[in-house]
Amino acid sequence: MIEGLEVIDFPLRAKAKMMAAGIRGAWQVSLAWEYGFAAEVFKIAGIPKRLAQDERKLKKLITHPIHFAVGPLEHRVRYYLTAVESLGVEPGKAEFFMPLAIGIEPVGSAVLLCPGSDFGPSHEWPLDRWVEIGRKLLEGGQRVTVAGVDGGRGLGENLAEMLGQGVEFFHAAPLMGVLPLLAVHGLVVAADGSLPHLAAHAGATCVVLFGPNDPAWKRPLGKRHGIVRRHVECAPCFLAKCPLDMRCQRELDVERVWEVIRGKLP
């Protein structure tokens, strides 16, 4: 959505050597946010100046370590902003944090439900409780749409089918292509995942159901959003698959979620 910004896409199962061959010789400097696929690609591609946080896992992959520190419970965006600040750039400008202006006014009665998460099944609330929420919204006169996401278990499509006629379904992929659809909804109720962050960026108000993640670290930016969470003794574990009994999702009841949603409805 930013003019002049080139985006290189790649399949989820792409090999680092294949990606490196595609970018070799094109850039003089790279910045890796963390240890992982991108940092390996930059090293294999032979980018002359490779920047990243000065940490043990990255030492063999970079040429220029950068030094900065953030608190463990600060929002993740602070990590990125501090990294940029360490390079001499001032990112703390109000206009950088404004919702995206795409010329679409949200419809107050339009509510989008997204029960699936691309973060893994441990981030997903039981489907029967989503059905209860959907029916409460329909009974209240709200226009309900359901979104499905890549990486989920088909919960969105199942939810739309269970809610019946009058509820539309769309598959939100690729995510950047559905920003106008996200922006038109006055409220987005979603499992913790990528979609509510983009919905917030598009200007929607979001209610996000948290499980293994820490909302202090991973909530959508902005004070208008609502967070629902049942804090249990093993959270936050940050795991994609629960090794126990999904208690952070199982013990989150409909009444608590509905109370937060009701407070965000027009």
C-alpha positions in Angstrom: 0.0 0.0 0.0 3.1 2.3 0.0 4.1 3.7 -3.3 7.6 2.7 -4.4 7.9 -0.1 -1.9 8.8 -3.4 -3.7 7.5 -6.6 -2.1 9.0 -9.9 -3.0 6.6 -12.8 -2.3 7.6 -16.4 -1.9 5.8 -19.7 -1.3 5.6 -21.0 2.3 7.9 -23.9 1.6 10.4 -22.0 -0.4 14.1 -23.0 -0.1 16.6 -20.5 1.1 19.0 -21.2 -1.8 16.2 -20.6 -4.3 15.2 -17.3 -2.8 18.9 -16.2 -2.5 19.4 -16.8 -6.2 16.5 -14.5 -7.0 17.9 -11.5 -5.0 21.6 -12.1 -5.4 23.4 -8.9 -6.6 20.3 -6.7 -6.3 21.0 -5.1 -2.8 23.9 -3.8 -0.9 22.3 -3.8 2.6 19.8 -6.0 4.4 18.1 -5.8 7.8 16.8 -9.0 9.4 14.4 -8.6 12.3 15.2 -11.9 13.9 16.8 -15.3 13.3 15.1 -17.3 10.6 14.4 -17.7 6.9 15.1 -14.1 5.8 18.4 -13.9 7.7 19.6 -17.1 6.1 18.6 -15.9 2.6 20.6 -12.7 3.0 23.7 -14.6 4.0 23.5 -17.1 1.1 22.8 -14.3 -1.3 26.0 -12.6 -0.2 24.6 -9.2 0.6 27.7 -7.2 1.6 26.2 -5.4 4.6 23.9 -7.5 6.7 22.3 -5.8 9.8 20.5 -7.5 12.7 20.2 -7.5 16.4 23.4 -8.6 18.2 22.4 -12.0 19.4 24.0 -15.4 19.5 21.9 -17.1 16.8 22.5 -14.4 14.3 26.2 -13.9 14.7 27.2 -16.2 11.9 24.7 -14.7 9.5 25.4 -11.0 9.8 28.2 -8.6 9.2 27.1 -5.5 11.2 25.4 -6.2 14.5 23.2 -3.5 15.9 22.7 -3.0 19.7 19.4 -2.1 21.3 17.2 -3.5 24.1 13.5 -3.5 24.8 11.5 -4.6 27.9 10.2 -8.2 27.7 6.5 -7.2 28.0 6.5 -4.1 25.7 4.5 -4.3 22.6 6.3 -6.1 19.7 6.2 -2.9 17.7 8.6 -1.4 20.2 11.2 -3.9 19.0 11.0 -2.7 15.4 10.9 1.0 16.3 13.9 0.6 18.6 15.9 -1.2 15.9 15.2 1.7 13.4 16.1 4.3 16.0 19.4 2.6 16.6 20.1 3.3 12.9 19.6 7.0 13.4 16.0 7.2 12.0 13.2 8.8 14.0 10.1 6.6 13.6 7.9 8.1 16.3 5.7 10.3 14.1 2.0 10.4 14.5 1.3 9.9 10.8 3.1 6.6 10.8 0.4 5.2 13.2 -2.7 6.4 11.5 -5.1 3.8 10.0 -4.8 3.3 6.3 -6.8 5.9 4.3 -8.4 3.8 1.5 -11.6 5.9 1.1 -14.0 3.4 2.6 -16.3 4.3 5.4 -17.0 1.5 7.9 -20.7 0.3 8.2 -21.6 0.3 11.9 -24.0 -2.7 11.6 -21.5 -4.8 9.7 -19.6 -7.3 11.9 -16.9 -9.7 10.6 -16.1 -12.9 12.4 -12.8 -14.7 11.9 -12.6 -17.9 14.1 -9.5 -19.3 12.4 -5.9 -18.3 13.1 -2.8 -18.6 11.0 -0.8 -18.8 14.3 -1.9 -22.4 15.0 -4.8 -24.3 16.4 -4.0 -23.4 20.0 -5.1 -19.8 19.2 -8.6 -20.9 18.1 -11.7 -20.7 20.3 -14.2 -23.7 20.1 -16.5 -23.4 17.1 -19.7 -24.0 19.0 -19.0 -20.8 21.0 -18.5 -18.8 17.8 -21.9 -20.0 16.7 -23.4 -18.6 19.9 -21.8 -15.2 19.3 -22.9 -15.2 15.7 -26.5 -15.9 16.6 -26.5 -13.2 19.3 -25.2 -10.7 16.6 -27.9 -11.8 14.1 -30.6 -11.5 16.7 -29.5 -8.0 17.5 -29.9 -7.0 13.8 -26.2 -7.0 12.9 -25.1 -7.9 9.4 -22.6 -10.8 9.9 -19.9 -11.9 7.5 -17.4 -14.7 8.2 -13.8 -14.8 7.0 -11.5 -17.8 6.6 -7.7 -17.6 6.7 -4.8 -19.7 5.3 -3.3 -21.9 8.0 -6.6 -22.4 9.8 -8.7 -25.6 10.0 -11.6 -24.4 7.9 -13.4 -22.9 10.9 -14.6 -19.9 9.0 -16.4 -21.9 6.3 -17.9 -24.2 8.9 -19.1 -21.2 11.0 -20.8 -19.6 8.0 -22.6 -22.8 7.1 -23.8 -23.3 10.7 -25.1 -19.7 11.0 -27.1 -20.3 7.8 -28.6 -18.1 5.1 -27.9 -14.4 5.2 -24.3 -14.9 6.4 -21.7 -14.4 3.7 -18.3 -16.1 3.7 -15.0 -15.1 2.1 -11.5 -16.5 2.2 -9.1 -13.8 3.3 -6.1 -14.7 1.1 -3.9 -13.1 0.3 -4.4 -10.9 3.4 -3.2 -7.7 1.8 -5.8 -8.1 -1.0 -8.7 -8.0 1.4 -8.0 -4.7 3.1 -11.1 -3.0 1.5 -13.3 -5.9 2.8 -11.8 -5.5 6.3 -12.3 -1.7 6.2 -16.0 -1.8 5.5 -16.8 -3.6 8.7 -17.5 -1.5 11.8 -16.4 -4.3 14.1 -14.1 -7.3 13.5 -14.2 -10.2 16.1 -11.3 -12.5 15.5 -9.0 -15.2 16.9 -5.5 -14.0 17.7 -3.8 -14.0 14.3 -2.6 -11.8 11.4 -6.1 -10.8 10.3 -7.1 -8.5 13.2 -3.8 -6.6 12.9 -4.5 -5.8 9.3 -8.2 -5.0 10.1 -7.0 -2.5 12.7 -4.6 -1.0 10.1 -7.6 -0.7 7.7 -9.4 1.3 10.4 -11.8 -1.3 11.8 -12.4 -1.7 15.5 -11.3 -5.2 16.7 -12.2 -7.6 19.5 -9.4 -10.2 19.7 -9.6 -13.5 21.6 -6.3 -14.3 23.1 -5.1 -17.7 24.3 -1.4 -18.7 24.3 -0.1 -15.2 23.3 0.4 -12.3 25.6 -1.9 -9.4 24.6 0.5 -6.8 26.2 3.0 -7.9 23.5 0.9 -8.9 20.5 -2.4 -6.9 20.7 -3.5 -4.7 17.7 -2.3 -1.1 18.0 -4.8 1.4 19.2 -6.9 2.1 22.3 -10.2 1.5 20.6 -9.8 -2.3 20.4 -11.0 -4.9 22.8 -9.1 -7.9 24.2 -10.7 -11.0 25.7 -8.6 -13.5 27.6 -8.9 -16.3 30.2 -5.6 -16.2 32.0 -4.5 -19.7 33.0 -1.4 -20.9 34.9 0.4 -22.1 31.7 -0.1 -18.9 29.7 1.5 -17.3 27.9 3.2 -20.3 26.3 3.2 -18.9 22.7 2.8 -22.4 21.3 1.0 -23.1 18.0 -0.2 -26.5 19.3 -1.2 -27.1 22.9 0.5 -30.0 24.7 -2.1 -30.0 27.4 -5.9 -29.5 27.2 -6.4 -26.1 25.5 -7.6 -24.7 28.8 -6.9 -21.1 27.9 -9.5 -21.5 25.1 -11.8 -24.0 26.8 -12.2 -21.9 29.9 -13.0 -18.7 28.0 -16.8 -18.5 28.2 -19.3 -16.9 25.8 -20.6 -14.4 28.4 -17.1 -12.8 28.8 -16.6 -12.5 25.1 -20.1 -11.1 24.5 -19.7 -8.5 27.2 -16.6 -7.0 25.4 -18.3 -7.3 21.9 -21.5 -5.5 23.2 -19.4 -2.7 24.5 -17.9 -2.1 21.0 -21.2 -2.3 19.0 -22.6 1.1 17.9 
